[in-house]
């Protein structure tokens, strides 16, 4: 082949490579410009990794379906992926020296390579393979969401990822039985013995089949209970209710 054609092909290859590099830098530039230095999102972690760069941390989040943001400690090269962001839980977005925070929506999905096109489920993470292929593996056990559970006692290093644990307590109005600790199994299910049972509530209400009053039935209580309830109802509700008693919701 004529040397001129060889030189032309080489030049075209160099130009194509430069275009890819420029495109890559364009993808990264916006994300880096949006980094929040001296901040982190507290107590909403999926999992953590050490010996990561901040770009490794971002890529890991992009490959994890549930991930919404990352915390990165530059000095320790430590990464945390989060299932919330500063918009969804603004009270947990705190000033912390040494940390860097980033919303995952500030980064282009193409950084994740083949995983940018993944269809992994919400509790799964994409693992890239050769030739543009990928697989999905369990990443976490999900958020323990129930009106019976509360995340008020979640601690700084708690996480919902596989082989991690989180402190969960019962919501107001429920009585806890068991340890207030959830452990995430490798199959994506929670291991816990915590049970939150409904508390009986003294209240003022119109009688119906879902509730009972003090004077009869399985929810009858001590003799002066009616007077106690009546005082509360008269004080708070101006006697707008016909019955006073122990409000018991049938679950």
C-alpha positions in Angstrom: 0.0 0.0 0.0 1.2 3.5 -0.8 2.9 5.3 2.2 0.4 8.2 1.8 -2.5 5.9 2.6 -0.7 4.5 5.6 -0.1 8.0 6.9 -3.8 8.9 6.3 -5.1 5.8 8.1 -2.8 6.6 11.1 -3.9 10.2 11.2 -7.6 9.1 11.1 -7.0 6.7 14.0 -5.3 9.5 16.0 -8.1 11.9 15.3 -10.7 9.3 16.4 -8.8 8.5 19.6 -8.6 12.3 20.4 -12.3 12.6 19.8 -13.0 9.8 22.2 -10.7 11.4 24.8 -12.3 14.8 24.4 -15.8 13.2 24.7 -14.7 11.4 27.9 -13.3 14.6 29.4 -16.6 16.4 28.5 -18.5 13.6 30.3 -16.4 14.1 33.4 -16.0 17.8 33.5 -19.6 18.6 34.6 -19.5 16.0 37.4 -16.2 17.3 38.8 -17.5 20.8 38.7 -20.5 19.9 40.8 -18.6 18.2 43.7 -19.6 19.4 47.2 -16.4 19.7 49.2 -16.6 19.5 53.0 -20.0 17.8 52.9 -21.5 14.3 53.1 -24.9 12.6 53.3 -25.2 10.9 56.7 -26.8 7.5 57.7 -28.2 6.5 54.3 -25.5 4.1 53.1 -25.8 1.2 50.7 -22.2 0.0 51.1 -18.6 1.2 51.3 -15.3 0.6 49.6 -11.7 1.4 50.4 -8.7 2.1 48.1 -11.1 3.7 45.6 -10.6 6.9 43.5 -13.6 9.3 43.4 -14.2 8.2 39.8 -14.3 4.5 41.0 -16.8 5.6 43.6 -19.0 7.3 41.0 -18.8 4.4 38.6 -19.8 2.0 41.4 -22.8 4.1 42.1 -23.8 4.3 38.4 -23.7 0.5 38.3 -25.9 0.1 41.4 -29.5 0.7 40.6 -30.6 2.0 44.0 -27.6 4.4 44.3 -28.5 8.1 44.3 -25.3 9.8 45.6 -21.8 9.2 46.9 -19.6 10.3 49.8 -15.8 10.2 49.2 -13.0 10.8 51.7 -10.0 11.9 49.6 -7.4 11.4 52.3 -8.4 7.8 53.1 -9.5 6.9 49.5 -12.8 5.7 51.0 -16.1 5.5 49.2 -19.7 5.4 50.4 -22.7 4.8 48.1 -26.0 6.2 49.3 -29.7 5.3 48.6 -30.8 8.9 49.2 -29.5 12.3 48.1 -29.4 15.8 49.6 -32.7 16.6 48.0 -34.7 13.7 49.4 -33.2 14.0 53.0 -31.8 17.6 53.3 -31.5 17.3 57.1 -28.9 14.5 56.7 -26.7 16.6 54.3 -24.1 17.8 56.8 -20.8 19.6 56.8 -17.9 17.2 57.4 -14.3 18.2 56.8 -12.3 15.9 54.6 -15.4 14.5 52.7 -16.7 15.2 49.2 -20.3 14.7 48.2 -21.7 14.2 44.8 -25.2 13.6 43.3 -25.1 10.7 40.8 -27.4 12.7 38.5 -24.4 15.0 37.8 -22.6 12.3 36.0 -23.1 10.8 32.6 -24.2 7.2 32.6 -21.7 6.3 29.8 -19.0 6.3 32.5 -20.4 2.9 33.5 -19.5 1.4 30.1 -21.6 -1.6 29.2 -23.6 -1.2 32.5 -25.0 2.1 31.2 -27.5 0.1 29.3 -28.2 -2.5 32.1 -31.7 -3.5 33.2 -30.8 -4.7 36.7 -33.5 -4.7 39.3 -33.7 -2.1 42.1 -31.7 -4.3 44.6 -29.1 -5.3 42.0 -25.7 -4.1 40.8 -24.4 -4.4 37.3 -21.1 -6.2 36.7 -19.4 -5.5 33.3 -18.1 -8.3 31.2 -16.0 -8.4 28.0 -17.5 -7.5 24.6 -20.1 -5.1 26.0 -21.8 -7.8 28.1 -22.9 -7.5 31.8 -24.5 -9.5 34.6 -26.6 -8.5 37.6 -25.9 -9.4 41.2 -27.7 -8.7 44.5 -26.5 -5.4 45.9 -28.7 -4.8 48.9 -31.8 -5.9 50.9 -33.8 -2.8 50.2 -35.0 -0.1 52.6 -36.9 -1.6 55.6 -40.1 0.3 54.7 -43.2 -0.2 56.8 -45.3 2.1 58.9 -44.2 -0.1 61.8 -40.5 0.6 61.3 -38.5 3.8 62.0 -35.1 4.8 60.8 -34.6 7.3 63.6 -31.9 5.2 65.3 -29.8 4.4 62.2 -26.1 4.9 63.0 -23.3 6.5 60.9 -21.8 3.3 59.6 -25.0 1.3 59.1 -25.8 0.2 55.6 -28.4 -1.9 53.7 -25.8 -3.6 51.4 -25.2 -7.4 51.3 -23.4 -8.6 54.5 -24.1 -5.2 56.2 -26.4 -4.3 59.0 -28.7 -1.4 60.1 -30.3 -0.3 63.3 -34.1 -0.1 63.0 -36.6 0.6 65.7 -40.4 0.6 65.9 -42.4 3.6 64.9 -44.4 5.7 67.5 -47.5 3.7 68.6 -45.8 0.3 68.2 -44.2 -1.8 70.9 -40.8 -3.4 70.0 -40.1 -7.1 70.7 -36.6 -8.4 69.7 -33.3 -6.8 68.7 -33.5 -3.5 66.8 -31.0 -4.7 64.2 -31.4 -5.9 60.6 -28.7 -7.9 58.8 -28.7 -8.2 55.0 -28.3 -11.8 53.7 -26.5 -12.6 50.5 -29.9 -13.5 48.9 -31.2 -10.0 49.4 -33.5 -10.7 52.3 -33.3 -9.2 55.8 -32.5 -11.3 58.9 -34.2 -9.9 62.0 -36.3 -10.9 65.0 -37.7 -7.5 65.6 -41.5 -7.4 65.8 -43.5 -4.2 66.2 -46.9 -4.8 67.7 -49.7 -2.3 67.8 -50.2 -0.4 71.1 -53.6 0.1 72.6 -54.5 3.7 72.4 -56.9 5.5 74.7 -59.2 7.6 72.4 -62.5 9.2 71.6 -64.4 7.7 68.8 -67.8 6.8 67.3 -68.3 3.1 67.9 -68.0 0.7 64.9 -67.1 -2.9 64.3 -63.4 -2.2 64.2 -63.2 -0.9 67.8 -64.5 -1.7 71.3 -65.4 0.4 74.3 -64.5 0.0 78.0 -67.6 -1.6 79.4 -67.6 -4.9 77.5 -65.7 -7.2 75.2 -62.1 -8.4 75.2 -60.7 -4.9 75.4 -62.4 -4.0 78.7 -60.1 -2.2 81.2 -60.1 -1.0 84.8 -63.3 0.6 86.2 -62.1 4.2 86.3 -60.9 4.0 82.7 -64.1 5.4 81.3 -63.8 8.5 83.5 -60.2 9.0 82.5 -61.0 8.8 78.8 -64.0 11.0 79.2 -61.9 13.7 80.8 -59.5 13.6 77.8 -62.2 13.6 75.2 -64.1 16.5 76.8 -60.9 18.5 77.1 -59.6 17.9 73.6 -62.7 17.4 71.5 -65.5 19.3 73.2 -67.6 16.1 73.7 -68.1 15.6 70.0 -67.7 11.8 70.4 -70.3 9.4 71.7 -67.9 6.8 73.1 -64.8 7.0 75.2 -62.5 4.0 75.5 -59.5 2.0 74.6 -59.1 2.3 70.8 -57.9 -1.0 69.4 -57.4 -1.3 65.6 -57.9 -4.8 64.3 -54.9 -5.6 62.1 
